[in-house]
Amino acid sequence: MKTNAVDLRRNMKDIMRAVDRHEPVKILYHGKERAVILPIKQPVAPAIRNHPFFGMDKDEGYVEAVIDKLRDGRY
């Protein structure tokens, strides 16, 4: 979509609809392209099973035993 600086103010609803459709909006000033409005890319959450923290204590035994070991005194 292309728009000029005046239409940017007057037709904001149409511009936001174009952004919602993931279209870049080019802003023209005196007929020359000056800026581009791009939609924000939505982050995709990775699967929890792919996180390195998931399952790291499978060899340690019960979680309570590991926590007790961590909370134990230094000496």
N, C-alpha and C positions, 0 to 999 in steps of 0.2 A: 504494500500500500504506500502511496506517496501522498504527502500533504504539505501545505505550506504553514508558516508560522501563525497566520491568522486563523486558519482552519483548525489548528492544534487546539486553540481555545474554544472555538465554536462547536467543534464536532468531537469533543473528547469521548463521548459515548461510543461513537463509531470506531475511534482509534483504539479504545480499550477492548472492544469486541474483536478487532483484528489481532491484538496482542493475545487475547484469549484463544484465538485460533492458531497461535504460534507463528504469526506472520511478522516479519520485520516491518517497521513503519519508518519510511525515509522522510525526513523533514527537509523541505526545500526553502531556501531563502534567496529571493531574486532569481528563481529558476535554477539555482545550483544546490546540489545536495550538501547539507551542512552537518546533519546528525542522523543517527539511526537509533530507534527505540527497539530493543530486543526483549523478548519474553525471558523471564528468569527460568533457568532449568531447574526442575524439581529434583532434589536428590533422591536417589533410589536407595532404600535401606537394604543393606546386604542381609542375607539369611544368617540367623544367629548361629547356626551350626558351622558356618564358615569362619567364625571369629576364633582367633587362636586361644582365647581364654576358655572357650567352651571345651570341657572334657580334659582340662590340663591336670586335674587331680585324680584321674582314673587309676593311677598306680599307687596313690597315697592311702587309700582306704576311705573311711567315713569322713565326712566333712567336719563333724564335731571334734574328732581326734586331731585333725590338722589345725583347727582353730584353737584348741587347747594348747597345742604345741607352740603356736604363734604367740599366744597370750602368756605363756610361761615366763618366768623371770629370766634375766640374762645369765645368771650364774647358778 
